């Protein structure tokens, strides 16, 4: 079985809000519409989230916050001889807002 062309890059779309304190996106669910602009997510009864940034960790109620859509982008690969955590298998990825 040859799986050398199989990619582990996560290109799914995610729903997110921006942290009230540090403005970093907090991804909280997979966007089942794959980023389609005309489909809005159903309103949450209560959406309390904690920022994932270690230096922040702000916890707040985001029930009335604007819901954003984000898509992870693969981190750029390092050229031969350069060091890059993403090239060594780290799961860091850039995030693209829609």
Residue, then its C-alpha position, 0 to 999 in steps of 0.5 A: x500500500x502506497x500512501x506517500x501522497x497522503x497529506x496530513x495537512x488540516x485544511x478544514x474550516x473552524x468557527x472562532x471568536x477573538x479573545x476579549x483581552x488579547x484578540x487572539x482567535x479562539x477556535x471552538x468548532x469545525x465549520x461544517x459549511x467549509x467556509x461558505x459565507x451564506x450559511x450562519x452557524x446556529x446560535x449557542x445557548x451559552x458560549x463560555x471559552x478560555x483563551x488558548x494563549x498561555x500568557x492570557x488564559x482569559x475566560x469570558x462569555x462569548x455568546x453574543x460575540x461575532x463568530x469568525x471563520x478560520x482555516x488552518x494553513x500549512x506552515x512553510x517548509x524550511x529550505x535545506x540547511x535551515x531550521x523550522x519547527x514546522x518542517x520537523x513535524x511540529x503541528x504549528x500552522x498559520x491561520x487564515x481568516x475568511 
